[in-house]
Amino acid sequence: MELPEGAQVTAEDGRPRFLVEVTVPQGALPERRKSGLVADVTKVVLAAAGLGESEALRVWVLIGEQADGTWGAGGSVIRYADLKALAAGGSGA
């Protein structure tokens, strides 16, 4: 992944800072998985920006939990149980 020139907003020191928002179904991720997600996203963003691990505080990751029944795709409401069934190889919705 490459970032186009000027794609990031900079602060006083001229170094890039990033905000990544991730939305997941409510209750889908335990704390351990949320921590892993934040770590993985941070690594990917740092690599894409050409920054080292010492710059990790420049990457903020917000995990928002979407209440069941309040997300949809393809014209239908998609529930957490549907996503689990799809991930397990079932037919889902």
N, C-alpha and C positions, 0 to 999 in steps of 0.2 A: 504494500500500500504506500503510495506517495502522496504527500500533501502539496497542492498547488501553491505557488508563491503567493503570499498574502492571505493564506487560508486561516491563519491563527491570529488571535488578538494578543497584543503584547502589553506588558506593563512597564513600569519605570525603567527596569533594567534592559528592556529590549528583547528579553528571552520569551519564548512562547509559553502560554499556559493553556490548558485544555479542560473542557468540561464534557464528560460523556454521561448521557442519561440512558439507563437501561430499564425497561419495563418488563416485569415478570408477573405471572399469576400470584395472587396473594397466597402465602403459605407454601409456595413451590420450592423455595430454597431455605434450608436451615442456615444458621449463622456461619457454619464452616464453609458451605458452598458459596455464600455471599462473599466471604473473605477471599476465597479462591477466585471468584469472578472479578473482584476488584483488582487483585494481583495480576491476573491474566490480561485484563483490559489495559492496566497501567503499562505492562511490559510491551504490549502491541503498540500503544500510542507512543511510548518512548522510542521504540525502534523505528516507527514510521517518521518521527520527527528528527531522528538522528541524535537523540539525547541519551545519556547514560543513566544508570540506576540512581545515581546521586541526585538526579533531577526529578525524582518521583513525586515530590510535593507539587510539581507543576501540573500534575494530572489529578483531576477530581472526578470521581465516579459516583453518580447518584443512582441508587437502585430504588425504583418506585414499584410498589406492589399494587397491581390492578385487581380490584374486587371481582369475584366470580360473577359472571353474567354481565359484565360491563365492557367486554371487548368482543369485537366481531371481525370477520373476514369473509369475503365472498358473499356478502349479503346476509350472513347468518351470525347469530351470537355463538361464540365459541367458549365453551366452559372448560375449566381445568381438567375435569374428567375426560373430556374429548381429547385434549392435548396429550394426556397420559396414555390413552388408548392408541392414539396415532403413534406415539413414541414406542409403544410396545408392539407395534405392527398390526394393530386392530384397525377397524374401519373408521372409528371416531364418530364425528358429527353426522 
